[in-house]
Amino acid sequence: MEVVDGAMQAVDGAIDNAKNAMDNAIHRIKKEVKLQKMKSDSMCRLKTAHNWQEEKENVEDPDAPSYFWRAHTVTVLLVLICCLVYTALIENPVEDSTYNGKRGFVSALFFWVTLGMTIMPDGPFLRPHPALWRFTFAFGVFYELLLIYILFQTPVDARKLLKYIDGDLGEPIPEKDYGGNCRLYDGDNEDPWHNIKDKVDIFMVAHLAGYWCKTIIFRDWWLTTVISIMFEFLEYSLEHQLPNFSECWWDHWILDVVICNGGGTILGVYTLRWLSMKTYYWRGLYEIPTYRGKIKRFFGQFSPHGWIEFTWNPLSSYERWIAIVCITIVFLIAELNTFYLKFVLWIPPNHILNPVRLLFILLWGAVCLRETFQLLDDPNCDRLGRQSWVMIAIVVTELLICIKFGWSTITKPLPRHIALWWVLGAALLLLYTVVKFYLLKPYYIPRPEKENIRMGSPINTPTEHKGLPGEVDGDGRDVGEDNTEQAGDKNSLSQAGLFTNQLREDKKEL
């Protein structure tokens, strides 16, 4: 019996030791997971330009929402239903299919946009009013649906469709060639400066204003400058397809890049500085006692509600580098679509559709860049924004329309020397990406250090008697249980010390 009792005690002791070893292993794993999470959070804080967990924008707005800031969903619904009832039951019908078609189309568009302004969620911007940005999103969805409809038509039918908007559309237009005689001073002509005067037109103002707006929505002059230079290279490369791209060298680099694009970028930089230094404190219009303050507050409604600087840091990680390259490509394609859509749909350059489209591209782009920056910078943001999704779909659909309707133009091969330059540029970009982010990849998260434990060393050799499980001392206490508790306490203290030292080493390496 004593042998059996001893064996049972030995088995119980082995089970207890295994249980303690398992508990210690689980405790060590939890400590390691917590440590790695702290390291990851520390790296996120280092790479994050803003603390997205706390207040995202340093704004003080004690003004309570007023009547004009409420959605009024029921009121809008009743008004729309009354309009439909009037059209269906009270208004006299008109026997004109073209008139009824246009009116029905405009009414459906008005209904959809009003619905979007009322019930769609707010975007990241609040000024001048959230309804404006809901309107732009709703109109973006409509524009994408219209593009999809046009994509399924033939070029002739698509041009006829534009005649419903304007009867002057749908007619062939001549392409203007800005090249030819590129002498700055032409002494053989009556007006020796006629080349410069011919190149200076309203589009220079459009270039300057456009790059001023681009700098504001990018909030980074470097990206704007890269897009400006890259687009001039695209014009050089595609002038064999569109005569509109054919320009003199001084028109490319002096008038466009330096004066127009560079001037707009400089104005944008100064505007960004003013917006970043401004104090954003808002009060209700009726709480301001002076008329001057009321006027200032009224115009301040058209400035941002708060300000966040976009710190893109394209070289900080592979994901950001790819994201910045994709953003640049998307914006370059959007600019190319402007010229190719005019070409394939026969839209004159001075028609109102062109600036309206560019205005919406600008508004959509502002929201997209804000959503994209938060996606890259906020560790808790893991999905693409609504406006970014629609914007990418619009750019791709426009590109497909240009390719389908202008296949004979798009497929004209690049000249050999231009194609070689683009192949060389793409190869260098790919090589730089591989070298920077794979061959020279830095180890941002320090590797966990190995514990300096020498098994069986005299330092770790126990000097006191350790009782076996079930052994009882003179006072009747279980010596084995006490030793187990002491060992657990020592292990906890040892783990805490190792964890503290590990944190100190991590802070040094970070």
Summary of the structure (lengths in Angstrom):
residues: 510
radius of gyration: 34.4
end to end distance: 62.8
largest distance: 128.0
contacts: 1293
relative contact order: 0.11
helix: 67%
strand: 1%
